[in-house]
Amino acid sequence: MPGDNQKILTVARRVTETTEAVVLGGIAVLLHGYSRTTVDLDLYAVDRQRIDTQLLSVGAEWDATEKEYVLDGVRIHTVTPDETRHVVQKVSTIAGIRVVSLKDLIAIKLITGLRLPARAKDLGDVQELIRAIPLDKTFAMKLPTDLKADFKTIVDAVRASEQAQRDGRRF
């Protein structure tokens, strides 16, 4: 069952105002333009130990069983550059929340979705951002070289699907 995005956004705002963490994951997708639900808050943490200390100082509690923080009923996960295999280069502020830039978000989603088949939803997020914003193949120039061709392939697939829908065909 999906979570309460408004509650998660409130916690995200509070956390990014009081810590060095930056939002990524489903809430970042939402903030960048694709309205989707999520059940947790993912934070990009260059220094996980420092973010852990900061989360505890704002009242988050560590749930050792689930290996996650909980603040006001919202589950929080920290993700490092090693885990994303990408170093965030730019941070944006959207609706008062510090969030990874669109370029960094799409790079992380592509890396994760292409590397881990169980994370296919990350490729779905990229597809939906392409539709919602909309993005075209020129956006690939902003991405790391090894992701450009994959992004362009996804753009082509999204556009073909949209054309099939307009033509009344099943794709």
C-alpha positions in Angstrom: 0.0 0.0 0.0 1.4 3.4 -0.9 2.5 5.9 1.7 1.3 9.3 2.6 3.3 11.6 0.2 2.3 14.8 2.1 3.6 13.4 5.4 6.8 12.2 3.7 7.3 15.6 2.1 6.9 17.3 5.5 9.5 15.0 7.0 11.8 15.6 3.9 11.5 19.4 4.4 12.4 19.1 8.1 15.3 16.7 7.5 16.8 18.7 4.6 16.5 21.9 6.7 18.4 20.4 9.6 20.9 18.0 8.1 23.3 17.8 5.2 21.2 15.0 3.6 19.7 15.5 0.1 16.5 13.7 -1.0 16.6 11.1 -3.8 14.4 8.2 -4.7 10.6 8.4 -5.1 10.2 11.7 -3.4 12.8 13.2 -5.7 10.9 11.8 -8.7 7.8 13.4 -7.3 9.5 16.8 -6.8 11.0 16.7 -10.3 7.6 16.3 -11.9 6.2 12.8 -12.0 3.4 12.4 -9.5 3.9 9.0 -7.9 3.5 7.5 -4.5 6.2 6.1 -2.3 6.4 4.6 1.2 9.7 6.0 2.5 12.2 8.7 2.3 15.6 8.1 0.7 18.5 10.4 1.5 21.8 10.8 -0.3 24.5 10.8 2.3 28.1 11.6 1.4 29.1 10.9 5.0 26.6 8.3 6.4 28.0 8.6 10.0 27.5 12.4 10.0 24.0 12.1 8.6 23.2 9.3 11.1 24.2 11.6 13.9 22.1 14.5 12.4 19.0 12.3 12.0 19.2 11.2 15.6 19.6 14.9 16.7 16.3 15.8 14.9 14.4 13.0 16.7 14.7 10.1 14.2 14.9 6.7 15.8 17.0 3.9 14.6 15.0 0.6 13.9 17.8 -2.0 14.1 15.4 -4.8 13.0 14.5 -3.0 9.7 17.8 -1.2 9.4 16.2 2.2 8.9 15.4 5.4 10.7 11.8 6.4 11.5 10.8 10.0 12.0 7.1 10.9 12.6 6.1 7.5 11.2 8.2 7.9 8.0 10.8 5.3 7.2 14.1 6.9 6.2 17.0 5.2 4.4 20.4 6.7 3.7 22.2 5.9 0.5 25.9 6.6 -0.2 27.8 7.5 -3.4 29.3 4.0 -3.3 25.8 2.4 -3.2 24.5 4.6 -6.0 27.7 4.3 -8.0 27.3 8.0 -8.7 28.5 11.2 -7.1 25.8 13.8 -7.0 27.2 17.0 -8.6 24.3 19.4 -8.1 21.5 19.9 -5.6 18.3 21.7 -6.3 15.7 23.1 -3.9 12.1 22.3 -4.8 9.2 23.2 -2.6 11.7 24.0 0.2 13.3 20.6 0.0 16.9 20.0 -1.0 16.9 17.3 -3.7 19.4 15.8 -6.1 19.3 17.5 -9.5 17.3 16.0 -12.3 20.5 15.0 -14.1 21.8 13.2 -11.0 18.4 11.6 -10.2 18.1 10.2 -13.7 21.8 8.9 -13.6 21.2 7.2 -10.3 17.9 5.7 -11.5 19.5 4.4 -14.7 22.5 3.0 -12.9 20.4 1.2 -10.4 17.7 0.0 -12.8 20.2 -1.3 -15.3 22.5 -3.0 -12.7 19.8 -4.6 -10.5 16.9 -6.3 -12.3 14.9 -6.3 -9.1 15.0 -2.5 -9.3 13.2 -2.2 -12.7 10.9 0.4 -11.1 13.9 2.8 -11.3 13.8 2.5 -15.1 10.0 3.0 -14.9 10.7 6.2 -13.0 13.0 7.4 -15.8 10.3 6.6 -18.4 7.7 8.6 -16.5 10.0 11.6 -16.0 10.7 11.6 -19.7 6.9 11.7 -20.3 6.0 14.2 -17.5 8.7 16.8 -18.0 9.0 16.0 -21.0 12.6 15.1 -21.9 14.1 14.3 -25.2 17.4 12.7 -26.4 19.3 16.0 -26.0 19.1 15.5 -22.2 21.5 12.6 -22.7 24.3 15.1 -23.1 24.0 15.9 -19.4 24.5 12.3 -18.3 27.7 10.3 -17.8 29.0 8.9 -21.1 28.2 5.3 -20.2 24.5 6.2 -19.7 23.8 8.3 -22.8 22.9 5.4 -25.2 20.6 3.7 -22.6 18.8 7.0 -22.0 18.3 7.6 -25.7 17.0 4.1 -26.1 14.5 4.7 -23.3 13.4 8.0 -24.9 12.8 6.2 -28.2 10.7 3.5 -26.4 8.6 6.1 -24.6 8.0 8.0 -27.8 7.1 4.8 -29.7 4.6 3.9 -26.9 3.1 7.4 -27.0 2.7 7.2 -30.8 1.2 3.7 -30.6 -1.4 5.1 -28.1 -2.2 8.0 -30.4 -2.6 5.6 -33.3 -4.9 3.4 -31.2 -2.5 0.5 -31.3 -1.4 -1.7 -28.4 2.3 -1.6 -27.9 
